[in-house]
Amino acid sequence: NARPFCGSGDTNMNEHPENQPNPDAPQSQEIRHASIGALVPAHVARGIFTTGAVVLQGQHEFIVDFLLRMQQPHQVASRIVLPPIVVAQFIAALQDNLKKYEDRFGPIQMPVIPSQGQQVRQSAEELYDTLKINEDVQSGSYANTVIIGHSPTEFCFDFITSFFPRSGVSARVFMATVNARRLLDSLQHSYQQFQQRQRNPQPPPDSPPQDPYQRPDGDWPPGL
């Protein structure tokens, strides 16, 4: 099962002679093309399995860091950079996929985690002091389209860069179903904070803040 979003139609060109641009003048053209059938590079095709995610929000983009926490140190396995409008569509598509999953396979059973006492939320700086980020992951992979699929036990996310003339899958991420549910919660909470900040903008500071990103949302400190 899969649901694409952010895909668009065919190339948009106005052929009427009166609307043809002056060949000597600067020109621009709106291009819209479908993301279905996106190129999947060999190094992306196998995908990356992750055990959790952290969502960071900046002024102009969201960062979704997919984590691998099977051993120490925990590491960022994949970093995805998304514009805010895509995050809103990502949330809607993931909600739809989770609903379809439960309609077919039944309610998602979240694990019961023993109480570990009061856990203090960390700043982004404190959190990333404990995470390993390889150089090939540091800059992240930009995506303006996401295709979501699921099996009885996992969810698959294809993050796609839809640029003319050919769309390409920039990252493929797998998560257990329970972690896909947690990812939705983190995305929703982070996007609500973003919307609130847009409605109530703060005056620009005299100097850049030490931590340019809001506190991370996600299954953190680790519960599994």
URJO-V732212 format. One record per residue. PSI is psi in whole degrees, 0 to 359 (none if undefined). D_FIRST is the distance of its C-alpha to the first C-alpha in whole Angstrom. Layout:
[[PSI/D_FIRST] [PSI/D_FIRST]]
This chain:
[[137/0] [148/4] [115/7] [155/10] [164/14] [359/17] [154/17] [189/20] [213/22] [176/24] [135/27] [109/30] [135/33] [115/36] [357/38] [131/41] [324/45] [338/46] [5/43] [136/43] [157/44] [123/47] [340/47] [352/49] [156/47] [141/44] [150/41] [157/38] [135/35] [125/31] [128/28] [131/25] [158/22] [146/19] [350/17] [138/14] [25/16] [146/17] [134/19] [104/19] [153/22] [322/23] [350/24] [334/20] [322/18] [337/18] [174/17] [129/19] [135/19] [159/20] [7/21] [177/22] [151/22] [135/25] [126/25] [142/28] [128/29] [195/32] [328/34] [358/31] [163/28] [146/26] [126/26] [111/23] [115/24] [127/22] [152/24] [114/25] [33/27] [342/28] [167/31] [142/34] [152/34] [148/31] [157/29] [112/27] [329/25] [139/23] [125/24] [132/22] [123/24] [138/23] [154/25] [320/25] [327/23] [326/20] [317/20] [318/20] [325/17] [315/16] [313/17] [318/15] [321/12] [321/12] [315/13] [317/11] [320/8] [322/11] [315/12] [323/9] [312/9] [327/12] [327/12] [318/11] [354/12] [172/15] [145/17] [124/17] [108/20] [137/22] [147/24] [119/28] [125/30] [144/33] [133/36] [24/37] [180/39] [127/39] [130/37] [132/38] [136/36] [153/36] [165/37] [321/35] [315/38] [319/38] [312/34] [350/34] [338/38] [357/36] [145/33] [128/33] [113/32] [157/32] [326/34] [352/31] [336/28] [314/31] [345/31] [174/27] [122/24] [144/24] [139/21] [12/20] [146/17] [136/14] [129/10] [134/8] [165/5] [154/6] [185/8] [341/10] [342/13] [160/11] [145/10] [134/10] [119/12] [112/13] [123/16] [138/17] [107/21] [89/21] [146/25] [140/27] [359/27] [131/24] [151/21] [145/20] [116/18] [336/20] [146/19] [123/16] [136/16] [142/14] [149/15] [153/15] [318/14] [326/17] [333/18] [323/15] [317/16] [322/20] [318/18] [315/18] [318/21] [317/23] [317/21] [313/22] [317/26] [320/26] [325/26] [319/28] [319/31] [314/30] [320/30] [321/33] [327/35] [325/35] [331/36] [72/39] [142/40] [148/42] [147/45] [137/45] [160/47] [332/50] [154/48] [141/44] [153/43] [324/43] [98/39] [348/37] [150/34] [164/34] [139/33] [147/30] [140/27] [184/25] [75/26] [133/29] [156/32] [134/29] [351/29] [none/27]]
